[in-house]
Amino acid sequence: MAILSFLINLAGATMLLLFAVRMVRTGIERSFGAQFQRWLTESTSLIGSGATGVMLALILQSSAAVALLTSGFAAAGYLAFPAGLAVVLGGDLGSALIIQVLSFRLDWLVPLLLTIGGWLFIKTEGRRWRQAGRILMGVAFILISLQLLRQTMEPIKDSAFLPAIAEYLGRDFITAFIVGAALAFVMHSSVAAILMCVTLVHIDAIPFAAGLSLVLGANLGSAVIPVYLTRGMGVEGRRIPVANMALRGTWALVALLVINIGFDPSHLLIVSPEQSLIYAHIAFNLSLMIIALPLCRPLARPVVAMMPNVARAEPEQHDEISVLDIDALGSPQMAIASLKRELLRMMGLVERMYQPIQSLYQDADKARMRAIKLQDNAVNAALLGIRRYVADIPLDKYTKDEANIVRSLMEFAIRLEAAGDLVSGQFLSTAAEKRDERVELSADGWSELVHMFEAVRANFKLASNVLISDDLESARLLVMEKTEMKQKERRSRKRHLQRLSEGRADSFESSDVHLETLRALRDLNGHISAVAYPILYRNGQLLETRLIQNMEDGTDD
């Protein structure tokens, strides 16, 4: 029974740690997710890219999350291999620095973090404030999980079996290295795995030498995580995590052999064992970054040679094929699912039309603009197909709720078609006007527009999730994002008029472009946010003119 109780407590503490790390990362991604692309792609040097990686890992508390973001942007063509690899190397160092911050005994902060975080999350409606509450509660949960780990391990450190295991791991550094790698991979979090190792060393459950081998193994395991998670991406996205795994794995093996064969690991005990372990982890990642940064550009050619681009059909061709299932018309659930898949495809078409718009304001390339207009034909064809499909549905055989769902999906298809027209019409004509008349937006005005472009980009993702999941809280969040977008538009318009009153020539010359783009962004966001309203209405969360105030306690959004 004692062993069973220990395993249950250990599993509970570990799962709380994993949940807390994810909770913090989710809060930060929902607050700043749309800005990550700008942070990743703005750096002009490898050192700058590495620094960006450090910053992102400190924010996200995960080197794997940084690697996944980087791979996604590389696969989309926004990030070159050398800069992407530098970002990931910086992310590894930032993740190591997070260990130092979380290792401090901050138990006294837990009640304060829970109080402030819980109040912000439950009592406020602003997205940023709610996510700030989520982040504070997540940090509190991390500290609580570490307390539980210490309490769980404390009683068994003097037991018969743990010293034997600890002694074996201390002698067999290869096994300890493999166990550390497996632990990080299974937990899908190097932060959680290494914090556990630090806790075990702190309570003398395992010797410092075993902890060091475990941490080096966890560094390899954390590099394997993004390789595994990006296995379905294009080859451009997979190159970066594979190169990082090769560099990090090689350096981890070298460090393991040198430390355990070259000299006594106890020589690294410069302070307390747990703090020395953290210092060794930071030193490992810092030295790797220093050594590997100059190799980022030379490595590009051999990595591309080993992982060449594979010729494949263009995704646009696949995206133009309807996924509507005629055979499913007689089954309401199957027909609704088929409609949702087709709407998701349609939304993907509109999103891909929108993606290059921001860059077209800086370089209005005529070929790319023609391509966007051609893509709008596919959006129009998708709407036509959905109309015919809905017309063939025997609504008399559907329940009232099922018929209402079909009608709401049809209405959303109309909104998506209007969104496509907006992108191929208003946005492109404004970009062409800016190019032809050589209009230069003011620095302040362009910064305001960039933030709105990013917000719409993030809301495309959120709207897709709402469409597929029918999740009530995500729908509420999407509508709140729509309200926030309107507020951003009003604030930007007000600032623009203020600049005009100050007599700024750049604002005067760009006034039409600025105001037209503001309206277009607001309207586009309104079209994609429309997917949320039927869900809110079905759940009684929508009054005639506004959302019901959220009185639920602790609801995760």
C-alpha positions in Angstrom: 0.0 0.0 0.0 2.9 2.4 0.8 4.3 1.9 -2.7 0.9 2.4 -4.3 0.3 5.6 -2.3 3.7 6.9 -3.2 3.1 6.2 -6.9 -0.3 7.9 -6.9 1.1 11.0 -5.0 4.0 11.2 -7.4 1.8 10.9 -10.5 -0.6 13.5 -9.1 2.3 16.0 -8.4 3.8 15.3 -11.8 0.5 15.9 -13.6 -0.1 19.1 -11.7 3.3 20.3 -12.7 2.7 19.5 -16.4 -0.8 21.1 -16.2 0.6 24.2 -14.6 3.4 24.7 -17.1 0.9 24.3 -19.9 -1.5 26.7 -18.2 1.1 29.4 -18.1 2.1 28.8 -21.7 -1.5 28.9 -22.8 -2.2 32.2 -21.1 0.9 33.8 -22.7 0.1 32.4 -26.1 -3.5 33.8 -26.0 -2.2 37.2 -24.9 0.7 37.6 -27.2 0.4 34.7 -29.8 -0.2 37.0 -32.7 3.0 39.0 -32.0 5.3 36.0 -32.0 5.7 36.0 -35.8 6.9 39.6 -35.7 9.3 38.8 -32.9 10.7 35.8 -34.7 11.1 37.4 -38.1 12.3 40.9 -37.2 15.8 39.9 -36.1 18.5 40.6 -38.7 21.4 38.8 -37.1 22.0 35.3 -35.6 22.8 36.9 -32.2 19.5 38.8 -32.4 17.7 35.6 -33.4 19.3 33.8 -30.5 18.3 36.6 -28.1 14.7 36.4 -29.4 14.7 32.6 -28.7 15.8 33.3 -25.1 13.1 35.8 -24.6 10.4 33.6 -26.1 11.4 30.6 -24.0 11.3 32.8 -20.8 7.8 33.9 -21.8 6.5 30.5 -22.9 8.4 28.4 -20.3 9.2 25.8 -22.9 11.9 25.3 -25.4 9.7 22.8 -27.3 7.1 25.5 -27.8 9.7 27.8 -29.2 10.9 25.1 -31.6 7.3 24.4 -32.8 6.7 28.1 -33.4 9.9 28.4 -35.3 9.2 25.3 -37.4 5.8 26.5 -38.3 7.1 29.8 -39.5 9.9 28.1 -41.4 7.5 25.7 -43.1 5.4 28.7 -44.1 8.4 30.4 -45.6 8.7 33.3 -43.1 11.9 32.2 -41.5 15.2 31.0 -43.0 17.0 27.9 -41.6 20.0 29.8 -40.0 17.8 32.3 -38.2 15.4 29.6 -37.2 18.1 27.3 -35.7 19.5 30.3 -33.8 16.1 31.0 -32.3 15.8 27.4 -31.2 19.3 27.4 -29.6 18.3 30.6 -27.8 15.1 28.9 -26.7 17.1 26.1 -25.1 19.1 28.6 -23.1 15.9 30.5 -22.1 14.3 27.3 -20.9 17.4 26.6 -18.7 17.1 30.1 -17.2 13.5 29.4 -16.3 14.6 26.5 -14.2 16.7 28.9 -12.1 13.7 31.2 -11.5 11.3 28.4 -10.6 13.8 26.7 -8.3 13.7 29.5 -5.7 11.7 28.7 -2.6 8.7 31.0 -3.3 6.1 29.1 -1.3 5.1 32.2 0.5 3.9 33.7 -2.9 1.4 30.9 -3.5 -1.6 32.4 -1.6 -1.0 35.8 -3.1 -0.7 34.5 -6.7 -3.9 32.4 -6.3 -5.8 35.4 -4.9 -4.8 37.9 -7.5 -4.8 35.4 -10.4 -8.2 34.0 -9.4 -9.8 37.4 -9.1 -8.4 38.5 -12.4 -9.6 35.4 -14.2 -13.1 35.2 -12.7 -14.0 38.9 -12.2 -12.6 40.6 -15.2 -13.8 40.5 -18.8 -10.8 41.9 -20.7 -8.8 39.2 -22.5 -5.4 40.4 -21.4 -6.5 40.7 -17.7 -8.1 37.2 -17.8 -5.0 35.7 -19.3 -2.8 37.5 -16.8 -4.9 35.8 -14.1 -4.4 32.4 -15.8 -0.6 33.0 -15.9 -0.5 33.9 -12.2 -2.5 30.9 -11.2 -0.3 28.7 -13.4 2.8 29.9 -11.6 1.1 29.2 -8.2 0.3 25.7 -9.4 3.9 25.1 -10.4 5.1 26.1 -6.9 2.4 23.9 -5.3 3.4 20.9 -7.5 7.0 21.3 -6.5 5.9 21.4 -2.8 4.0 18.1 -3.4 7.0 16.5 -5.1 9.2 17.4 -2.2 6.6 16.1 0.3 6.1 12.9 -1.8 9.8 12.1 -2.1 10.8 13.0 1.5 9.4 9.9 3.3 11.0 7.4 0.9 14.5 8.8 0.6 15.5 6.5 3.6 13.6 3.5 2.2 15.4 0.4 1.0 14.7 0.5 -2.7 15.4 4.2 -3.5 19.0 4.2 -2.3 19.7 1.1 -4.4 18.2 2.8 -7.5 20.0 6.0 -6.7 23.3 4.2 -6.3 22.9 2.3 -9.5 22.1 5.5 -11.5 25.1 7.1 -9.9 27.4 4.3 -11.1 25.8 3.7 -14.5 25.7 7.2 -16.1 24.6 5.8 -19.4 21.5 4.4 -18.0 20.8 7.6 -16.0 21.3 9.5 -19.3 18.7 7.3 -21.1 16.3 7.6 -18.2 16.6 11.4 -18.3 15.9 11.5 -22.0 12.9 9.2 -21.7 11.6 11.2 -18.8 11.7 14.5 -20.7 10.1 13.0 -23.8 7.3 11.2 -21.9 6.5 14.3 -19.9 6.8 16.5 -23.1 8.4 19.2 -20.9 12.1 19.6 -20.2 11.2 22.2 -17.6 9.1 19.8 -15.6 11.6 16.9 -16.0 14.6 19.0 -14.9 12.7 20.5 -12.0 11.9 17.0 -10.8 15.6 16.1 -11.0 16.5 19.2 -9.1 14.0 18.3 -6.4 15.3 14.8 -6.1 18.8 16.0 -5.7 17.7 18.7 -3.2 16.1 16.1 -0.8 19.1 13.8 -1.3 17.0 11.2 -3.0 19.6 10.7 -5.7 23.3 11.7 -5.7 24.5 14.8 -7.6 26.3 12.7 -10.2 23.1 10.8 -11.1 21.2 14.0 -11.3 23.8 15.5 -13.7 23.5 12.5 -16.0 19.7 12.7 -15.8 19.7 16.4 -16.7 22.0 15.8 -19.7 19.7 13.1 -20.9 16.7 15.4 -20.4 18.4 17.9 -22.7 18.5 15.3 -25.4 14.9 14.2 -24.7 13.6 17.8 -24.9 15.3 18.1 -28.3 13.5 14.9 -29.5 10.1 16.4 -28.6 9.8 18.9 -31.4 11.2 16.4 -33.9 8.4 14.1 -33.0 5.7 16.8 -32.9 6.7 18.3 -36.3 6.8 14.9 -38.1 3.7 15.9 -40.2 5.1 19.3 -41.3 6.8 20.0 -44.6 10.5 19.3 -44.8 11.3 23.1 -44.4 9.8 22.9 -40.9 11.4 19.7 -39.9 15.0 20.7 -40.7 15.4 23.0 -37.8 14.4 20.6 -35.0 16.4 17.8 -36.5 19.5 20.0 -36.7 18.9 21.1 -33.1 18.5 17.5 -32.0 21.8 16.6 -33.7 23.7 19.5 -32.1 22.1 19.2 -28.7 22.4 15.4 -28.6 26.0 15.4 -29.7 27.0 18.1 -27.1 25.1 16.2 -24.4 26.9 13.0 -25.1 30.3 14.8 -25.2 29.5 16.4 -21.9 28.3 13.1 -20.4 31.5 11.3 -21.3 33.9 14.1 -20.4 32.3 14.7 -17.0 32.0 11.0 -16.0 35.2 9.7 -17.6 37.5 12.7 -17.8 37.1 13.7 -14.1 35.0 13.4 -11.0 31.5 15.0 -11.3 31.7 16.2 -7.7 34.2 18.8 -8.9 31.2 20.7 -10.3 29.7 21.0 -6.8 30.6 24.7 -6.4 27.5 25.4 -4.2 24.7 23.3 -2.9 24.0 20.1 -5.0 20.7 21.3 -6.4 22.0 24.8 -7.3 25.1 23.3 -8.8 22.9 21.1 -11.0 21.0 24.2 -12.2 24.3 26.0 -12.9 25.5 22.9 -14.9 22.3 22.9 -16.9 22.6 26.6 -17.7 26.3 26.2 -18.6 25.6 23.3 -20.9 23.0 25.3 -22.9 25.1 28.5 -22.9 28.2 26.7 -24.1 26.1 25.0 -26.8 24.7 28.3 -28.0 28.1 29.9 -28.1 29.6 27.0 -30.1 26.6 26.4 -32.4 25.6 29.9 -33.4 28.5 30.3 -35.8 27.6 27.0 -37.4 24.0 27.9 -38.2 24.8 29.2 -41.7 27.4 26.5 -42.6 25.0 23.8 -41.5 22.2 24.9 -43.9 23.7 23.3 -47.0 24.4 19.8 -45.5 21.0 19.7 -43.7 19.2 20.7 -46.9 21.2 18.0 -48.8 20.1 15.4 -46.2 16.5 16.6 -46.1 15.8 17.8 -49.7 12.5 19.3 -50.8 10.2 16.5 -52.0 8.1 17.3 -55.1 4.5 17.2 -54.1 1.2 18.5 -55.4 0.4 22.1 -54.6 -1.9 22.4 -51.6 -4.0 24.9 -53.5 -5.1 22.1 -55.8 -6.2 20.0 -52.9 -7.9 22.9 -51.2 -10.1 23.5 -54.3 -11.7 20.0 -54.0 -14.9 20.1 -52.0 -15.2 17.7 -49.1 -19.0 17.7 -48.9 -20.4 14.2 -48.6 -23.6 13.8 -50.7 -24.2 10.3 -49.1 -24.4 11.9 -45.7 -27.5 14.0 -46.4 -29.8 11.5 -44.7 -27.9 11.5 -41.5 -28.1 14.9 -39.6 -24.9 14.3 -37.6 -22.9 13.2 -40.7 -24.3 16.1 -42.8 -23.5 18.7 -40.2 -20.0 17.3 -39.8 -19.5 17.4 -43.6 -20.6 21.0 -43.7 -18.2 21.9 -40.9 -15.3 20.2 -42.8 -16.2 22.2 -45.9 -16.4 25.5 -43.9 -13.1 24.7 -42.4 -11.6 24.3 -45.9 -13.3 27.5 -47.0 -11.9 29.4 -44.0 -8.5 28.0 -44.8 -8.8 29.5 -48.3 -9.8 32.9 -46.9 -7.0 32.8 -44.3 -4.4 32.0 -47.0 -5.7 34.9 -49.0 -5.3 37.2 -46.0 -1.8 36.0 -44.9 0.2 38.1 -47.5 -1.9 41.2 -47.2 0.3 42.9 -44.6 3.4 42.4 -46.7 1.6 43.7 -49.8 1.2 47.0 -48.0 5.0 47.2 -48.1 5.6 45.6 -51.4 2.4 45.5 -53.6 3.6 42.8 -56.0 1.2 42.5 -58.9 1.7 38.8 -59.4 0.8 38.0 -55.8 -2.2 40.3 -55.9 -3.5 38.5 -59.0 -3.0 35.2 -57.2 -5.2 36.4 -54.3 -7.9 37.4 -56.7 -7.8 33.9 -58.3 -8.1 32.3 -54.9 -11.3 34.3 -54.3 -12.8 32.2 -57.2 -12.3 29.1 -55.1 -14.0 30.7 -52.1 -17.0 31.7 -54.3 -17.2 28.1 -55.7 -17.1 26.8 -52.1 -20.1 28.9 -51.2 -22.0 27.8 -54.3 -21.3 24.1 -53.4 -22.5 24.7 -49.8 -25.7 26.4 -51.0 -26.5 23.4 -53.3 -25.7 20.9 -50.5 -28.0 22.7 -48.0 -30.7 22.9 -50.6 -30.6 19.1 -51.0 -30.8 18.5 -47.2 -34.2 17.1 -46.2 -34.8 19.5 -43.3 -38.2 18.1 -42.7 -36.5 15.0 -41.4 -34.2 17.0 -39.1 -35.0 18.1 -35.6 -35.5 21.8 -35.0 -32.1 22.1 -33.3 -30.4 20.3 -36.2 -32.1 22.5 -38.8 -31.0 25.6 -36.9 -27.4 24.4 -36.9 -27.6 23.8 -40.7 -29.0 27.3 -41.2 -26.3 28.9 -39.0 -23.6 27.1 -40.9 -25.0 28.4 -44.2 -25.0 31.9 -42.8 -21.4 31.6 -41.7 -20.5 30.4 -45.2 -22.0 33.6 -46.6 -19.9 35.6 -44.1 -16.8 33.8 -45.2 -17.5 34.6 -48.8 -18.0 38.2 -47.9 -14.6 38.0 -46.0 -13.0 36.7 -49.2 -14.5 39.6 -51.2 -13.2 42.0 -48.7 -9.6 40.6 -48.9 -9.6 40.5 -52.7 -11.4 43.8 -53.0 -10.9 46.5 -50.3 -7.5 45.3 -49.1 -6.0 44.8 -52.5 -7.3 48.1 -53.8 -6.0 50.0 -50.8 -2.6 48.3 -51.2 -2.5 49.2 -54.9 -3.5 52.8 -54.0 -0.7 53.0 -51.5 1.8 51.7 -54.2 0.5 53.8 -57.1 0.4 57.1 -55.1 3.6 56.3 -53.2 1.9 56.8 -49.9 4.1 56.2 -46.8 2.2 55.5 -43.6 3.5 57.2 -40.4 5.5 55.0 -38.1 2.9 55.2 -35.4 0.1 54.5 -37.8 1.8 51.5 -39.3 2.5 50.1 -35.9 -1.2 50.3 -35.0 -2.1 48.6 -38.2 0.4 45.8 -37.7 -1.1 45.0 -34.2 -4.5 44.8 -35.8 -3.2 42.6 -38.7 -1.8 40.3 -36.0 -5.0 40.2 -34.0 -7.0 39.2 -37.0 -4.5 36.5 -37.9 -4.9 35.1 -34.4 -8.7 35.2 -34.5 -8.7 33.1 -37.7 -7.1 30.3 -35.6 -9.6 30.9 -32.8 -12.6 30.9 -35.2 -11.4 27.6 -36.7 -11.3 26.1 -33.2 -14.8 27.4 -32.4 -16.2 26.0 -35.7 -14.8 22.5 -35.0 -15.3 22.3 -31.2 -18.5 24.3 -30.5 -16.7 25.2 -27.3 -18.7 27.8 -25.4 -15.8 29.5 -23.7 -13.8 29.8 -26.9 -16.9 31.3 -28.5 -17.1 33.9 -25.7 -13.5 34.6 -26.1 -13.9 35.2 -29.9 -16.8 37.6 -29.3 -14.7 39.5 -26.7 -11.9 39.6 -29.3 -14.3 41.2 -31.7 -15.2 43.8 -29.1 -11.5 44.5 -28.5 -10.9 44.8 -32.2 -13.6 47.5 -32.4 -11.9 49.3 -29.5 -8.6 49.1 -31.2 -10.1 50.5 -34.4 -11.6 53.4 -32.4 -8.4 54.1 -30.6 -6.3 54.1 -33.7 -8.8 56.4 -35.5 -8.7 58.8 -32.6 -4.8 58.8 -32.5 -4.8 59.3 -36.3 -7.1 62.3 -36.0 -4.9 63.6 -33.2 -1.8 63.3 -35.5 -3.7 65.2 -38.2 -4.6 68.0 -35.7 -0.9 68.3 -34.9 -0.2 69.0 -38.6 1.9 65.8 -39.3 2.4 65.6 -43.0 2.9 61.8 -43.1 -0.4 61.2 -41.4 -2.2 63.7 -43.7 -0.9 62.0 -46.9 -1.8 58.5 -45.6 -5.1 59.3 -44.1 -7.3 57.5 -46.6 -5.1 54.4 -46.6 -5.0 54.3 -42.8 -8.7 54.7 -42.3 -9.8 52.4 -45.1 -7.5 49.7 -43.7 -8.9 50.1 -40.2 -12.4 49.6 -41.4 -11.5 46.6 -43.6 -9.7 44.9 -40.7 -12.6 45.6 -38.4 -15.1 44.2 -40.9 -13.0 41.2 -41.8 -12.7 40.3 -38.1 -16.5 40.7 -37.7 -17.1 38.2 -40.6 -14.9 35.5 -39.1 -16.2 36.1 -35.5 -19.8 35.4 -36.7 -19.2 31.6 -36.1 -19.4 32.2 -32.3 -22.9 33.7 -32.1 -25.1 30.6 -32.8 -23.1 28.7 -30.1 -23.7 31.5 -27.6 -27.4 31.7 -28.5 -27.9 28.0 -28.1 -26.4 28.1 -24.6 -28.3 31.1 -23.5 -25.3 33.4 -23.4 -26.5 36.0 -25.8 -28.9 38.9 -25.0 -30.3 41.1 -27.7 -27.4 43.6 -27.6 -24.6 42.2 -25.5 -23.0 39.1 -23.8 -24.2 37.9 -20.5 -21.6 38.7 -17.9 -19.7 35.5 -17.1 -20.5 34.5 -13.5 -18.9 31.0 -13.7 -16.1 30.3 -11.3 -12.9 28.9 -12.6 -14.2 28.3 -16.1 -11.2 27.6 -18.4 -11.3 29.6 -21.6 
